[in-house]
């Protein structure tokens, strides 16, 4: 797996709940590229549970939403925003089983809407949830100007 650099870290207006390493209340996700997939090995913490050691369903949806944006950043080389998310919860996801594995890839493009397929598994590889995130994508020049998209070279050393 190849590490994807977070180029937003030095932006003074950046405190993303999903991926900022400096947001103490956030998920602090990091991403890797593996073939056509973007992958996150996320270390769960107790504050993100619902009942017992079960990862809260809303947090699962947020993990999926965030990784979809990184598919858009690095695979489509632009930015945009979520227009729809559909999550199917298959099994409970226990946080005491190790790192949560979130994996996403582009399923299809329909005009400027990316359909990103996402799976979320527990630390033992058991599927917890899967979904499709629809993402409105902007032309790269607009993403650079209006959304601080740094260009694809910003994501790699």
Buried (B, 14 or more C-beta within 10 A) or exposed (E): EEEBBBBBEEEEEBEBEBBBEEBEEBBBBBBBBEEEBBBBBBEBEEEBBBEEBBBBBEBBBBBBBBBBBBBBBBBBBBBBEBEEBEBEBBEBBBBEBBBBBBBBBBBEEEEEBBBBBBBBBBBEEBBBBBBBBBBBBBEBEBBBEEEBBBEBEBBEE
